[in-house]
């Protein structure tokens, strides 16, 4: 029934409120489909999209404090603590005291975390190819540009 409702909302040319709700529903559905496919593919590695993104952020930015990771990823503090706890318990990251501030911890990937990240990157490339491969490169660029514009603050 969701498909019917979604199509009805999107086809309401005279009702912008219904079309806006339909667009939001379509965006959420695309997100859930993409995230679900990625989570399912990553499950054998013992991580999900959030864990993969965290390992990728650590690879990109190097060892970082939880505060910096919160700023980089937009994940809220309690979720970040839980996520780092899960990754640490799985042996994929470790917390180390920072030399500059003995009260602060730096999150660092372990060799096992690096190995899992390498496997996860291959999986992400495969899943991403299945999901986004139906688009030409210029269409993927256009989709990314439209989504970026959607995240910009409204003008005025």
N, CA, C and O atoms as a GROMACS GRO file, in nm:
protein
  624
    1UNK      N    1   0.080  -0.120   0.000
    1UNK     CA    2   0.000   0.000   0.000
    1UNK      C    3   0.085   0.127   0.000
    1UNK      O    4   0.040   0.231  -0.047
    2UNK      N    5   0.209   0.119   0.052
    2UNK     CA    6   0.293   0.238   0.055
    2UNK      C    7   0.318   0.289  -0.086
    2UNK      O    8   0.317   0.410  -0.109
    3UNK      N    9   0.341   0.198  -0.181
    3UNK     CA   10   0.366   0.242  -0.318
    3UNK      C   11   0.247   0.320  -0.371
    3UNK      O   12   0.265   0.423  -0.437
    4UNK      N   13   0.127   0.273  -0.344
    4UNK     CA   14   0.007   0.342  -0.392
    4UNK      C   15  -0.004   0.480  -0.328
    4UNK      O   16  -0.027   0.580  -0.396
    5UNK      N   17   0.013   0.486  -0.197
    5UNK     CA   18   0.003   0.612  -0.126
    5UNK      C   19   0.111   0.710  -0.174
    5UNK      O   20   0.083   0.828  -0.198
    6UNK      N   21   0.231   0.661  -0.186
    6UNK     CA   22   0.342   0.743  -0.232
    6UNK      C   23   0.314   0.800  -0.371
    6UNK      O   24   0.332   0.920  -0.394
    7UNK      N   25   0.269   0.716  -0.462
    7UNK     CA   26   0.239   0.761  -0.598
    7UNK      C   27   0.125   0.862  -0.599
    7UNK      O   28   0.126   0.957  -0.676
    8UNK      N   29   0.027   0.841  -0.513
    8UNK     CA   30  -0.085   0.937  -0.506
    8UNK      C   31  -0.035   1.073  -0.456
    8UNK      O   32  -0.072   1.177  -0.511
    9UNK      N   33   0.050   1.071  -0.352
    9UNK     CA   34   0.104   1.198  -0.301
    9UNK      C   35   0.187   1.269  -0.408
    9UNK      O   36   0.174   1.390  -0.427
   10UNK      N   37   0.270   1.194  -0.479
   10UNK     CA   38   0.358   1.254  -0.579
   10UNK      C   39   0.281   1.305  -0.700
   10UNK      O   40   0.328   1.395  -0.769
   11UNK      N   41   0.165   1.248  -0.727
   11UNK     CA   42   0.089   1.289  -0.845
   11UNK      C   43  -0.009   1.403  -0.815
   11UNK      O   44  -0.077   1.450  -0.906
   12UNK      N   45  -0.018   1.447  -0.692
   12UNK     CA   46  -0.110   1.556  -0.654
   12UNK      C   47  -0.054   1.690  -0.703
   12UNK      O   48   0.005   1.765  -0.626
   13UNK      N   49  -0.074   1.719  -0.831
   13UNK     CA   50  -0.017   1.841  -0.888
   13UNK      C   51  -0.077   1.968  -0.829
   13UNK      O   52  -0.010   2.070  -0.823
   14UNK      N   53  -0.200   1.963  -0.785
   14UNK     CA   54  -0.264   2.082  -0.728
   14UNK      C   55  -0.243   2.096  -0.579
   14UNK      O   56  -0.289   2.194  -0.519
   15UNK      N   57  -0.176   2.001  -0.518
   15UNK     CA   58  -0.161   2.004  -0.372
   15UNK      C   59  -0.013   1.996  -0.336
   15UNK      O   60   0.042   1.886  -0.322
   16UNK      N   61   0.052   2.112  -0.322
   16UNK     CA   62   0.196   2.109  -0.293
   16UNK      C   63   0.228   2.039  -0.161
   16UNK      O   64   0.334   1.977  -0.150
   17UNK      N   65   0.140   2.047  -0.062
   17UNK     CA   66   0.168   1.981   0.066
   17UNK      C   67   0.181   1.830   0.048
   17UNK      O   68   0.271   1.769   0.103
   18UNK      N   69   0.091   1.770  -0.030
   18UNK     CA   70   0.098   1.626  -0.055
   18UNK      C   71   0.224   1.589  -0.133
   18UNK      O   72   0.288   1.488  -0.104
   19UNK      N   73   0.259   1.672  -0.231
   19UNK     CA   74   0.381   1.645  -0.308
   19UNK      C   75   0.505   1.655  -0.221
   19UNK      O   76   0.597   1.574  -0.234
   20UNK      N   77   0.507   1.752  -0.131
   20UNK     CA   78   0.622   1.765  -0.041
   20UNK      C   79   0.633   1.644   0.051
   20UNK      O   80   0.743   1.593   0.074
   21UNK      N   81   0.521   1.600   0.103
   21UNK     CA   82   0.521   1.479   0.188
   21UNK      C   83   0.567   1.359   0.105
   21UNK      O   84   0.646   1.276   0.151
   22UNK      N   85   0.517   1.350  -0.018
   22UNK     CA   86   0.557   1.241  -0.106
   22UNK      C   87   0.706   1.241  -0.136
   22UNK      O   88   0.770   1.135  -0.136
   23UNK      N   89   0.761   1.358  -0.162
   23UNK     CA   90   0.906   1.368  -0.187
   23UNK      C   91   0.985   1.325  -0.064
   23UNK      O   92   1.085   1.254  -0.076
   24UNK      N   93   0.940   1.368   0.054
   24UNK     CA   94   1.007   1.327   0.178
   24UNK      C   95   1.000   1.177   0.197
   24UNK      O   96   1.098   1.113   0.236
   25UNK      N   97   0.883   1.120   0.169
   25UNK     CA   98   0.867   0.975   0.182
   25UNK      C   99   0.956   0.902   0.083
   25UNK      O  100   1.017   0.800   0.116
   26UNK      N  101   0.965   0.954  -0.039
   26UNK     CA  102   1.049   0.892  -0.141
   26UNK      C  103   1.196   0.898  -0.100
   26UNK      O  104   1.269   0.800  -0.116
   27UNK      N  105   1.239   1.012  -0.048
   27UNK     CA  106   1.376   1.026  -0.003
   27UNK      C  107   1.406   0.930   0.112
   27UNK      O  108   1.511   0.866   0.114
   28UNK      N  109   1.314   0.921   0.207
   28UNK     CA  110   1.331   0.829   0.320
   28UNK      C  111   1.336   0.685   0.273
   28UNK      O  112   1.417   0.605   0.321
   29UNK      N  113   1.252   0.652   0.180
   29UNK     CA  114   1.250   0.514   0.128
   29UNK      C  115   1.380   0.480   0.056
   29UNK      O  116   1.434   0.370   0.073
   30UNK      N  117   1.432   0.574  -0.022
   30UNK     CA  118   1.559   0.552  -0.091
   30UNK      C  119   1.671   0.534   0.012
   30UNK      O  120   1.756   0.447  -0.003
   31UNK      N  121   1.670   0.617   0.115
   31UNK     CA  122   1.770   0.606   0.222
   31UNK      C  123   1.761   0.470   0.290
   31UNK      O  124   1.862   0.402   0.308
   32UNK      N  125   1.642   0.430   0.328
   32UNK     CA  126   1.623   0.303   0.399
   32UNK      C  127   1.665   0.184   0.312
   32UNK      O  128   1.725   0.088   0.361
   33UNK      N  129   1.634   0.191   0.184
   33UNK     CA  130   1.672   0.083   0.092
   33UNK      C  131   1.824   0.074   0.080
   33UNK      O  132   1.881  -0.035   0.087
   34UNK      N  133   1.888   0.188   0.061
   34UNK     CA  134   2.034   0.192   0.047
   34UNK      C  135   2.102   0.147   0.175
   34UNK      O  136   2.192   0.063   0.172
   35UNK      N  137   2.058   0.201   0.289
   35UNK     CA  138   2.118   0.166   0.418
   35UNK      C  139   2.096   0.019   0.451
   35UNK      O  140   2.186  -0.048   0.501
   36UNK      N  141   1.977  -0.031   0.423
   36UNK     CA  142   1.947  -0.172   0.450
   36UNK      C  143   2.035  -0.266   0.368
   36UNK      O  144   2.086  -0.366   0.420
   37UNK      N  145   2.054  -0.233   0.241
   37UNK     CA  146   2.140  -0.317   0.156
   37UNK      C  147   2.284  -0.315   0.206
   37UNK      O  148   2.351  -0.418   0.209
   38UNK      N  149   2.329  -0.198   0.245
   38UNK     CA  150   2.467  -0.187   0.293
   38UNK      C  151   2.483  -0.259   0.427
   38UNK      O  152   2.580  -0.331   0.448
   39UNK      N  153   2.388  -0.239   0.518
   39UNK     CA  154   2.397  -0.307   0.648
   39UNK      C  155   2.398  -0.458   0.632
   39UNK      O  156   2.475  -0.527   0.698
   40UNK      N  157   2.313  -0.509   0.545
   40UNK     CA  158   2.307  -0.654   0.523
   40UNK      C  159   2.440  -0.706   0.469
   40UNK      O  160   2.488  -0.812   0.511
   41UNK      N  161   2.499  -0.633   0.377
   41UNK     CA  162   2.626  -0.677   0.318
   41UNK      C  163   2.742  -0.667   0.417
   41UNK      O  164   2.835  -0.748   0.412
   42UNK      N  165   2.737  -0.569   0.508
   42UNK     CA  166   2.844  -0.550   0.605
   42UNK      C  167   2.831  -0.643   0.727
   42UNK      O  168   2.928  -0.664   0.800
   43UNK      N  169   2.713  -0.697   0.747
   43UNK     CA  170   2.686  -0.778   0.867
   43UNK      C  171   2.790  -0.887   0.892
   43UNK      O  172   2.830  -0.906   1.007
   44UNK      N  173   2.837  -0.961   0.790
   44UNK     CA  174   2.938  -1.065   0.816
   44UNK      C  175   3.068  -1.010   0.876
   44UNK      O  176   3.144  -1.084   0.938
   45UNK      N  177   3.094  -0.880   0.857
   45UNK     CA  178   3.215  -0.819   0.914
   45UNK      C  179   3.192  -0.773   1.057
   45UNK      O  180   3.285  -0.730   1.124
   46UNK      N  181   3.068  -0.780   1.104
   46UNK     CA  182   3.036  -0.738   1.240
   46UNK      C  183   3.017  -0.588   1.255
   46UNK      O  184   3.023  -0.536   1.367
   47UNK      N  185   2.996  -0.518   1.145
   47UNK     CA  186   2.972  -0.374   1.150
   47UNK      C  187   2.850  -0.339   1.067
   47UNK      O  188   2.798  -0.421   0.992
   48UNK      N  189   2.805  -0.215   1.084
   48UNK     CA  190   2.699  -0.163   1.000
   48UNK      C  191   2.749  -0.035   0.934
   48UNK      O  192   2.868  -0.002   0.943
   49UNK      N  193   2.660   0.038   0.868
   49UNK     CA  194   2.699   0.159   0.797
   49UNK      C  195   2.765   0.259   0.892
   49UNK      O  196   2.864   0.323   0.855
   50UNK      N  197   2.712   0.274   1.012
   50UNK     CA  198   2.770   0.369   1.107
   50UNK      C  199   2.912   0.329   1.144
   50UNK      O  200   3.001   0.414   1.148
   51UNK      N  201   2.934   0.202   1.169
   51UNK     CA  202   3.069   0.154   1.201
   51UNK      C  203   3.164   0.172   1.085
   51UNK      O  204   3.279   0.212   1.103
   52UNK      N  205   3.116   0.143   0.966
   52UNK     CA  206   3.197   0.162   0.846
   52UNK      C  207   3.234   0.309   0.830
   52UNK      O  208   3.349   0.343   0.804
   53UNK      N  209   3.135   0.396   0.845
   53UNK     CA  210   3.160   0.540   0.832
   53UNK      C  211   3.262   0.588   0.936
   53UNK      O  212   3.346   0.673   0.907
   54UNK      N  213   3.254   0.533   1.056
   54UNK     CA  214   3.349   0.572   1.162
   54UNK      C  215   3.490   0.526   1.127
   54UNK      O  216   3.585   0.604   1.139
   55UNK      N  217   3.505   0.402   1.083
   55UNK     CA  218   3.637   0.353   1.043
   55UNK      C  219   3.691   0.434   0.925
   55UNK      O  220   3.810   0.463   0.918
   56UNK      N  221   3.604   0.469   0.834
   56UNK     CA  222   3.643   0.549   0.719
   56UNK      C  223   3.684   0.690   0.762
   56UNK      O  224   3.782   0.744   0.710
   57UNK      N  225   3.611   0.749   0.856
   57UNK     CA  226   3.647   0.882   0.907
   57UNK      C  227   3.784   0.878   0.975
   57UNK      O  228   3.865   0.968   0.957
   58UNK      N  229   3.809   0.772   1.052
   58UNK     CA  230   3.939   0.759   1.119
   58UNK      C  231   4.051   0.741   1.016
   58UNK      O  232   4.162   0.791   1.036
   59UNK      N  233   4.022   0.670   0.909
   59UNK     CA  234   4.122   0.653   0.801
   59UNK      C  235   4.147   0.787   0.734
   59UNK      O  236   4.261   0.819   0.700
   60UNK      N  237   4.042   0.865   0.714
   60UNK     CA  238   4.053   0.993   0.644
   60UNK      C  239   4.121   1.100   0.729
   60UNK      O  240   4.207   1.172   0.680
   61UNK      N  241   4.084   1.110   0.857
   61UNK     CA  242   4.130   1.218   0.943
   61UNK      C  243   4.236   1.176   1.045
   61UNK      O  244   4.295   1.261   1.111
   62UNK      N  245   4.259   1.046   1.057
   62UNK     CA  246   4.355   0.999   1.155
   62UNK      C  247   4.293   0.989   1.293
   62UNK      O  248   4.176   1.024   1.311
   63UNK      N  249   4.370   0.943   1.390
   63UNK     CA  250   4.317   0.931   1.526
   63UNK      C  251   4.253   1.062   1.570
   63UNK      O  252   4.309   1.170   1.550
   64UNK      N  253   4.135   1.050   1.630
   64UNK     CA  254   4.057   1.169   1.664
   64UNK      C  255   3.986   1.150   1.797
   64UNK      O  256   3.956   1.037   1.838
   65UNK      N  257   3.961   1.261   1.864
   65UNK     CA  258   3.881   1.255   1.986
   65UNK      C  259   3.736   1.227   1.949
   65UNK      O  260   3.693   1.250   1.836
   66UNK      N  261   3.662   1.177   2.047
   66UNK     CA  262   3.519   1.154   2.023
   66UNK      C  263   3.451   1.285   1.989
   66UNK      O  264   3.360   1.288   1.905
   67UNK      N  265   3.492   1.395   2.052
   67UNK     CA  266   3.432   1.527   2.023
   67UNK      C  267   3.452   1.563   1.877
   67UNK      O  268   3.359   1.609   1.811
   68UNK      N  269   3.572   1.542   1.826
   68UNK     CA  270   3.600   1.572   1.685
   68UNK      C  271   3.520   1.481   1.593
   68UNK      O  272   3.468   1.526   1.491
   69UNK      N  273   3.508   1.355   1.629
   69UNK     CA  274   3.429   1.262   1.548
   69UNK      C  275   3.282   1.302   1.545
   69UNK      O  276   3.214   1.288   1.443
   70UNK      N  277   3.233   1.353   1.657
   70UNK     CA  278   3.094   1.402   1.663
   70UNK      C  279   3.080   1.519   1.564
   70UNK      O  280   2.984   1.524   1.487
   71UNK      N  281   3.175   1.610   1.567
   71UNK     CA  282   3.171   1.725   1.477
   71UNK      C  283   3.182   1.683   1.330
   71UNK      O  284   3.113   1.739   1.244
   72UNK      N  285   3.266   1.586   1.302
   72UNK     CA  286   3.287   1.542   1.164
   72UNK      C  287   3.168   1.465   1.108
   72UNK      O  288   3.136   1.476   0.989
   73UNK      N  289   3.103   1.387   1.193
   73UNK     CA  290   2.997   1.296   1.143
   73UNK      C  291   2.856   1.343   1.170
   73UNK      O  292   2.762   1.298   1.104
   74UNK      N  293   2.839   1.434   1.266
   74UNK     CA  294   2.704   1.477   1.300
   74UNK      C  295   2.629   1.379   1.389
   74UNK      O  296   2.509   1.396   1.412
   75UNK      N  297   2.698   1.278   1.437
   75UNK     CA  298   2.636   1.179   1.527
   75UNK      C  299   2.627   1.241   1.666
   75UNK      O  300   2.722   1.304   1.712
   76UNK      N  301   2.514   1.222   1.734
   76UNK     CA  302   2.500   1.280   1.868
   76UNK      C  303   2.591   1.207   1.967
   76UNK      O  304   2.637   1.095   1.942
   77UNK      N  305   2.616   1.273   2.081
   77UNK     CA  306   2.715   1.226   2.179
   77UNK      C  307   2.685   1.086   2.230
   77UNK      O  308   2.775   1.002   2.234
   78UNK      N  309   2.560   1.058   2.271
   78UNK     CA  310   2.530   0.926   2.328
   78UNK      C  311   2.543   0.816   2.224
   78UNK      O  312   2.589   0.706   2.255
   79UNK      N  313   2.503   0.846   2.099
   79UNK     CA  314   2.518   0.746   1.992
   79UNK      C  315   2.666   0.724   1.963
   79UNK      O  316   2.708   0.610   1.938
   80UNK      N  317   2.745   0.831   1.966
   80UNK     CA  318   2.889   0.818   1.941
   80UNK      C  319   2.954   0.730   2.047
   80UNK      O  320   3.033   0.642   2.014
   81UNK      N  321   2.921   0.753   2.173
   81UNK     CA  322   2.979   0.672   2.280
   81UNK      C  323   2.945   0.524   2.259
   81UNK      O  324   3.032   0.438   2.269
   82UNK      N  325   2.819   0.497   2.228
   82UNK     CA  326   2.775   0.358   2.204
   82UNK      C  327   2.848   0.297   2.085
   82UNK      O  328   2.893   0.183   2.090
   83UNK      N  329   2.861   0.375   1.977
   83UNK     CA  330   2.926   0.326   1.856
   83UNK      C  331   3.074   0.295   1.882
   83UNK      O  332   3.123   0.190   1.842
   84UNK      N  333   3.143   0.386   1.948
   84UNK     CA  334   3.285   0.362   1.979
   84UNK      C  335   3.298   0.244   2.074
   84UNK      O  336   3.390   0.163   2.059
   85UNK      N  337   3.208   0.232   2.171
   85UNK     CA  338   3.208   0.115   2.261
   85UNK      C  339   3.196  -0.015   2.181
   85UNK      O  340   3.269  -0.110   2.206
   86UNK      N  341   3.102  -0.017   2.085
   86UNK     CA  342   3.081  -0.138   2.002
   86UNK      C  343   3.206  -0.170   1.921
   86UNK      O  344   3.249  -0.285   1.916
   87UNK      N  345   3.264  -0.068   1.858
   87UNK     CA  346   3.383  -0.090   1.777
   87UNK      C  347   3.502  -0.133   1.862
   87UNK      O  348   3.582  -0.216   1.820
   88UNK      N  349   3.512  -0.076   1.982
   88UNK     CA  350   3.621  -0.114   2.073
   88UNK      C  351   3.601  -0.258   2.121
   88UNK      O  352   3.697  -0.336   2.125
   89UNK      N  353   3.480  -0.292   2.157
   89UNK     CA  354   3.449  -0.430   2.202
   89UNK      C  355   3.481  -0.532   2.092
   89UNK      O  356   3.525  -0.643   2.121
   90UNK      N  357   3.458  -0.493   1.967
   90UNK     CA  358   3.486  -0.583   1.854
   90UNK      C  359   3.635  -0.585   1.818
   90UNK      O  360   3.676  -0.661   1.730
   91UNK      N  361   3.716  -0.502   1.886
   91UNK     CA  362   3.859  -0.500   1.859
   91UNK      C  363   3.897  -0.420   1.736
   91UNK      O  364   4.006  -0.438   1.681
   92UNK      N  365   3.808  -0.330   1.690
   92UNK     CA  366   3.833  -0.255   1.567
   92UNK      C  367   3.894  -0.118   1.592
   92UNK      O  368   3.960  -0.062   1.505
   93UNK      N  369   3.873  -0.063   1.712
   93UNK     CA  370   3.935   0.064   1.752
   93UNK      C  371   3.980   0.052   1.896
   93UNK      O  372   3.940  -0.039   1.968
   94UNK      N  373   4.065   0.145   1.937
   94UNK     CA  374   4.103   0.154   2.078
   94UNK      C  375   4.102   0.301   2.116
   94UNK      O  376   4.124   0.390   2.034
   95UNK      N  377   4.075   0.323   2.243
   95UNK     CA  378   4.082   0.458   2.299
   95UNK      C  379   4.217   0.473   2.367
   95UNK      O  380   4.258   0.387   2.445
   96UNK      N  381   4.285   0.582   2.338
   96UNK     CA  382   4.414   0.609   2.400
   96UNK      C  383   4.412   0.750   2.457
   96UNK      O  384   4.357   0.841   2.395
   97UNK      N  385   4.472   0.767   2.573
   97UNK     CA  386   4.484   0.902   2.630
   97UNK      C  387   4.568   0.988   2.536
   97UNK      O  388   4.668   0.942   2.480
   98UNK      N  389   4.526   1.112   2.518
   98UNK     CA  390   4.604   1.202   2.433
   98UNK      C  391   4.715   1.265   2.515
   98UNK      O  392   4.693   1.303   2.630
   99UNK      N  393   4.833   1.276   2.459
   99UNK     CA  394   4.946   1.333   2.534
   99UNK      C  395   4.921   1.480   2.573
   99UNK      O  396   4.968   1.524   2.677
  100UNK      N  397   4.847   1.554   2.490
  100UNK     CA  398   4.822   1.696   2.516
  100UNK      C  399   4.726   1.717   2.632
  100UNK      O  400   4.737   1.815   2.705
  101UNK      N  401   4.630   1.625   2.649
  101UNK     CA  402   4.529   1.640   2.754
  101UNK      C  403   4.498   1.502   2.810
  101UNK      O  404   4.424   1.425   2.748
  102UNK      N  405   4.553   1.470   2.924
  102UNK     CA  406   4.540   1.335   2.982
  102UNK      C  407   4.395   1.300   3.017
  102UNK      O  408   4.365   1.184   3.044
  103UNK      N  409   4.305   1.399   3.016
  103UNK     CA  410   4.163   1.370   3.041
  103UNK      C  411   4.091   1.324   2.916
  103UNK      O  412   3.986   1.260   2.923
  104UNK      N  413   4.148   1.356   2.800
  104UNK     CA  414   4.083   1.326   2.672
  104UNK      C  415   4.137   1.195   2.614
  104UNK      O  416   4.249   1.153   2.642
  105UNK      N  417   4.053   1.133   2.532
  105UNK     CA  418   4.091   1.010   2.463
  105UNK      C  419   4.091   1.032   2.313
  105UNK      O  420   4.010   1.109   2.260
  106UNK      N  421   4.180   0.965   2.248
  106UNK     CA  422   4.185   0.964   2.103
  106UNK      C  423   4.141   0.825   2.057
  106UNK      O  424   4.184   0.724   2.113
  107UNK      N  425   4.056   0.820   1.956
  107UNK     CA  426   4.010   0.692   1.902
  107UNK      C  427   4.100   0.658   1.783
  107UNK      O  428   4.119   0.740   1.693
  108UNK      N  429   4.154   0.538   1.785
  108UNK     CA  430   4.249   0.493   1.685
  108UNK      C  431   4.207   0.356   1.631
  108UNK      O  432   4.169   0.269   1.710
  109UNK      N  433   4.211   0.336   1.501
  109UNK     CA  434   4.180   0.201   1.450
  109UNK      C  435   4.291   0.103   1.487
  109UNK      O  436   4.408   0.138   1.493
  110UNK      N  437   4.251  -0.020   1.511
  110UNK     CA  438   4.347  -0.128   1.537
  110UNK      C  439   4.384  -0.191   1.403
  110UNK      O  440   4.322  -0.162   1.302
  111UNK      N  441   4.485  -0.277   1.401
  111UNK     CA  442   4.515  -0.350   1.277
  111UNK      C  443   4.392  -0.429   1.228
  111UNK      O  444   4.368  -0.438   1.107
  112UNK      N  445   4.316  -0.487   1.321
  112UNK     CA  446   4.194  -0.558   1.281
  112UNK      C  447   4.092  -0.461   1.222
  112UNK      O  448   4.023  -0.494   1.126
  113UNK      N  449   4.084  -0.342   1.278
  113UNK     CA  450   3.995  -0.239   1.224
  113UNK      C  451   4.035  -0.200   1.082
  113UNK      O  452   3.950  -0.179   0.996
  114UNK      N  453   4.164  -0.190   1.059
  114UNK     CA  454   4.214  -0.158   0.924
  114UNK      C  455   4.180  -0.270   0.826
  114UNK      O  456   4.142  -0.245   0.712
  115UNK      N  457   4.194  -0.396   0.872
  115UNK     CA  458   4.160  -0.509   0.786
  115UNK      C  459   4.011  -0.510   0.751
  115UNK      O  460   3.973  -0.529   0.636
  116UNK      N  461   3.927  -0.488   0.854
  116UNK     CA  462   3.782  -0.485   0.832
  116UNK      C  463   3.746  -0.369   0.740
  116UNK      O  464   3.660  -0.384   0.653
  117UNK      N  465   3.810  -0.255   0.758
  117UNK     CA  466   3.782  -0.141   0.672
  117UNK      C  467   3.814  -0.174   0.526
  117UNK      O  468   3.736  -0.140   0.438
  118UNK      N  469   3.925  -0.240   0.501
  118UNK     CA  470   3.961  -0.276   0.364
  118UNK      C  471   3.854  -0.367   0.303
  118UNK      O  472   3.815  -0.348   0.188
  119UNK      N  473   3.807  -0.465   0.379
  119UNK     CA  474   3.700  -0.553   0.329
  119UNK      C  475   3.571  -0.475   0.309
  119UNK      O  476   3.501  -0.494   0.210
  120UNK      N  477   3.540  -0.387   0.404
  120UNK     CA  478   3.416  -0.309   0.397
  120UNK      C  479   3.416  -0.218   0.275
  120UNK      O  480   3.312  -0.196   0.213
  121UNK      N  481   3.532  -0.165   0.240
  121UNK     CA  482   3.540  -0.078   0.121
  121UNK      C  483   3.505  -0.155  -0.005
  121UNK      O  484   3.436  -0.103  -0.092
  122UNK      N  485   3.551  -0.278  -0.015
  122UNK     CA  486   3.517  -0.361  -0.130
  122UNK      C  487   3.367  -0.389  -0.134
  122UNK      O  488   3.303  -0.382  -0.239
  123UNK      N  489   3.311  -0.420  -0.018
  123UNK     CA  490   3.168  -0.446  -0.008
  123UNK      C  491   3.089  -0.321  -0.046
  123UNK      O  492   2.992  -0.329  -0.122
  124UNK      N  493   3.131  -0.206   0.008
  124UNK     CA  494   3.061  -0.080  -0.021
  124UNK      C  495   3.066  -0.047  -0.170
  124UNK      O  496   2.968   0.002  -0.226
  125UNK      N  497   3.178  -0.075  -0.233
  125UNK     CA  498   3.189  -0.049  -0.377
  125UNK      C  499   3.092  -0.138  -0.454
  125UNK      O  500   3.027  -0.092  -0.548
  126UNK      N  501   3.081  -0.263  -0.413
  126UNK     CA  502   2.990  -0.356  -0.480
  126UNK      C  503   2.844  -0.316  -0.458
  126UNK      O  504   2.766  -0.308  -0.553
  127UNK      N  505   2.807  -0.291  -0.333
  127UNK     CA  506   2.668  -0.253  -0.303
  127UNK      C  507   2.636  -0.120  -0.368
  127UNK      O  508   2.528  -0.103  -0.426
  128UNK      N  509   2.726  -0.024  -0.358
  128UNK     CA  510   2.704   0.106  -0.421
  128UNK      C  511   2.688   0.093  -0.572
  128UNK      O  512   2.607   0.163  -0.633
  129UNK      N  513   2.765   0.004  -0.632
  129UNK     CA  514   2.752  -0.020  -0.776
  129UNK      C  515   2.614  -0.074  -0.812
  129UNK      O  516   2.556  -0.037  -0.914
  130UNK      N  517   2.563  -0.164  -0.727
  130UNK     CA  518   2.428  -0.219  -0.754
  130UNK      C  519   2.321  -0.112  -0.735
  130UNK      O  520   2.224  -0.107  -0.811
  131UNK      N  521   2.338  -0.028  -0.635
  131UNK     CA  522   2.237   0.074  -0.606
  131UNK      C  523   2.246   0.191  -0.703
  131UNK      O  524   2.145   0.232  -0.761
  132UNK      N  525   2.366   0.244  -0.721
  132UNK     CA  526   2.382   0.366  -0.799
  132UNK      C  527   2.432   0.341  -0.941
  132UNK      O  528   2.441   0.434  -1.021
  133UNK      N  529   2.465   0.216  -0.973
  133UNK     CA  530   2.518   0.183  -1.105
  133UNK      C  531   2.418   0.204  -1.217
  133UNK      O  532   2.456   0.213  -1.333
  134UNK      N  533   2.291   0.212  -1.184
  134UNK     CA  534   2.190   0.236  -1.288
  134UNK      C  535   2.193   0.381  -1.338
  134UNK      O  536   2.132   0.414  -1.439
  135UNK      N  537   2.265   0.467  -1.263
  135UNK     CA  538   2.279   0.606  -1.304
  135UNK      C  539   2.411   0.626  -1.377
  135UNK      O  540   2.512   0.566  -1.342
  136UNK      N  541   2.409   0.710  -1.478
  136UNK     CA  542   2.533   0.750  -1.545
  136UNK      C  543   2.613   0.835  -1.446
  136UNK      O  544   2.555   0.891  -1.353
  137UNK      N  545   2.745   0.846  -1.464
  137UNK     CA  546   2.824   0.931  -1.374
  137UNK      C  547   2.770   1.073  -1.362
  137UNK      O  548   2.768   1.128  -1.252
  138UNK      N  549   2.728   1.133  -1.472
  138UNK     CA  550   2.675   1.270  -1.464
  138UNK      C  551   2.543   1.273  -1.386
  138UNK      O  552   2.513   1.374  -1.321
  139UNK      N  553   2.465   1.167  -1.392
  139UNK     CA  554   2.341   1.162  -1.314
  139UNK      C  555   2.371   1.148  -1.165
  139UNK      O  556   2.301   1.206  -1.082
  140UNK      N  557   2.473   1.070  -1.131
  140UNK     CA  558   2.514   1.059  -0.989
  140UNK      C  559   2.561   1.194  -0.937
  140UNK      O  560   2.530   1.233  -0.824
  141UNK      N  561   2.639   1.265  -1.021
  141UNK     CA  562   2.684   1.399  -0.982
  141UNK      C  563   2.564   1.493  -0.963
  141UNK      O  564   2.561   1.572  -0.869
  142UNK      N  565   2.467   1.483  -1.052
  142UNK     CA  566   2.348   1.568  -1.043
  142UNK      C  567   2.268   1.534  -0.916
  142UNK      O  568   2.222   1.625  -0.847
  143UNK      N  569   2.253   1.406  -0.886
  143UNK     CA  570   2.182   1.365  -0.765
  143UNK      C  571   2.252   1.419  -0.641
  143UNK      O  572   2.188   1.472  -0.551
  144UNK      N  573   2.384   1.407  -0.637
  144UNK     CA  574   2.460   1.459  -0.523
  144UNK      C  575   2.443   1.610  -0.512
  144UNK      O  576   2.427   1.661  -0.401
  145UNK      N  577   2.445   1.681  -0.623
  145UNK     CA  578   2.428   1.827  -0.620
  145UNK      C  579   2.289   1.864  -0.570
  145UNK      O  580   2.275   1.958  -0.492
  146UNK      N  581   2.187   1.792  -0.613
  146UNK     CA  582   2.050   1.821  -0.568
  146UNK      C  583   2.035   1.793  -0.419
  146UNK      O  584   1.972   1.871  -0.348
  147UNK      N  585   2.092   1.685  -0.372
  147UNK     CA  586   2.083   1.654  -0.229
  147UNK      C  587   2.160   1.755  -0.146
  147UNK      O  588   2.116   1.793  -0.037
  148UNK      N  589   2.275   1.800  -0.196
  148UNK     CA  590   2.350   1.905  -0.125
  148UNK      C  591   2.267   2.032  -0.114
  148UNK      O  592   2.262   2.097  -0.009
  149UNK      N  593   2.200   2.068  -0.226
  149UNK     CA  594   2.115   2.188  -0.222
  149UNK      C  595   2.001   2.172  -0.124
  149UNK      O  596   1.962   2.269  -0.059
  150UNK      N  597   1.948   2.053  -0.113
  150UNK     CA  598   1.840   2.026  -0.018
  150UNK      C  599   1.886   2.050   0.126
  150UNK      O  600   1.806   2.090   0.211
  151UNK      N  601   2.013   2.026   0.153
  151UNK     CA  602   2.067   2.042   0.288
  151UNK      C  603   2.109   2.186   0.319
  151UNK      O  604   2.136   2.219   0.435
  152UNK      N  605   2.115   2.271   0.219
  152UNK     CA  606   2.151   2.410   0.241
  152UNK      C  607   2.037   2.482   0.314
  152UNK      O  608   1.920   2.447   0.297
  153UNK      N  609   2.072   2.581   0.396
  153UNK     CA  610   1.966   2.658   0.461
  153UNK      C  611   1.882   2.730   0.355
  153UNK      O  612   1.935   2.774   0.253
  154UNK      N  613   1.753   2.742   0.378
  154UNK     CA  614   1.669   2.812   0.279
  154UNK      C  615   1.712   2.958   0.262
  154UNK      O  616   1.754   3.023   0.358
  155UNK      N  617   1.702   3.005   0.141
  155UNK     CA  618   1.738   3.145   0.113
  155UNK      C  619   1.632   3.238   0.175
  155UNK      O  620   1.514   3.204   0.182
  156UNK      N  621   1.679   3.354   0.218
  156UNK     CA  622   1.584   3.454   0.267
  156UNK      C  623   1.570   3.456   0.408
  156UNK      O  624   1.493   3.536   0.461
   0.00000   0.00000   0.00000
